[in-house]
Structure formats: C-alpha cells, structure tokens
Amino acid sequence: MNIQAGVPVGTGKDGKIVEALGEDAPPIIGYSINEAYAGEVVSYVRNVKGGRECVPGRQGC
C-alpha cells in the first residue's frame, strides 16, 4: 500500500495525495482516513489552521 490510514498527507509534485512523512515531505494538508494503493481514491480530513474569528450571527458560524 502506498498510503496508510491515519498518516499525515500532502500534495505531491503531480498534484496527487502522498504521505507527508520524512525530511523531504510536502507540507501537511490533513490526515488519511483509509489506506490506498497508487491510483486508488484516498479520503482525508483537511487540517485547517488559522483564519479569522467567526462573527456571531453570520452564516456558517
């Protein structure tokens, strides 16, 4: 398997999701939900950090 479940993932040079482990790893964009081999679909939880505070009453808060 190329991507294990529960590991940090990033975007590879070709725009596909890859494991983000090791010294040369791409920036982490989230964590894989399932394991997969090359060419299979990988679901991941996006890691969202930062942003602005939500103003109460606005849509989406």
N, C-alpha and C positions, 0 to 999 in steps of 0.2 A: 504494500500500500504506500502511496506517496504522501498522503496527508492523514495523520491520525486524528481521532476525535479528541477535542479538548485542548488542542495546542494553539498557540498564537499564530495568526496568519497575516500575510501581507500580500501586496501585488507584485508579481514577478515582472520581468522585462517585457514579456509578451502580453501583459495585462491580465493574466490568469492568476488565481489564488494559489499561493505557495506557503509552506510552513515558514514561519519567521523565527527560526532558531539559529544560534551561532553568531560568529563575529560578522559575517558578510550578509546577515539577514536584512530584508527590507523593513521599513517602518511597519509596526504592528497596526492593523486596522480592525482587528477583532479576534475572535476565537472560533475554531471549527466546532460544529455540532456533530457531524458524522465523519467517519473515515471514508477515504476515496482513493481510487487509482487514477492515473493520468487519463483525462478525457471524461471522467465522471463528474457529476454535479456535486458541489460541496456547499452545504448550508453553513452560515456562520452568523455569530452575534456581533454586530458592529460595536466597536469600542468608541463611544462618544465622550470627549472630554472638552471642557471649556465652554465657550459660548456665553451668551448674555443671560441675565436673570429673567425669569418669566414675570410679566406684569399681570397680577390677578385680574381676571375678567376677560383677558384676551383669548381668542380661540386657540386651543392646543395647550393651555396651561392647566 
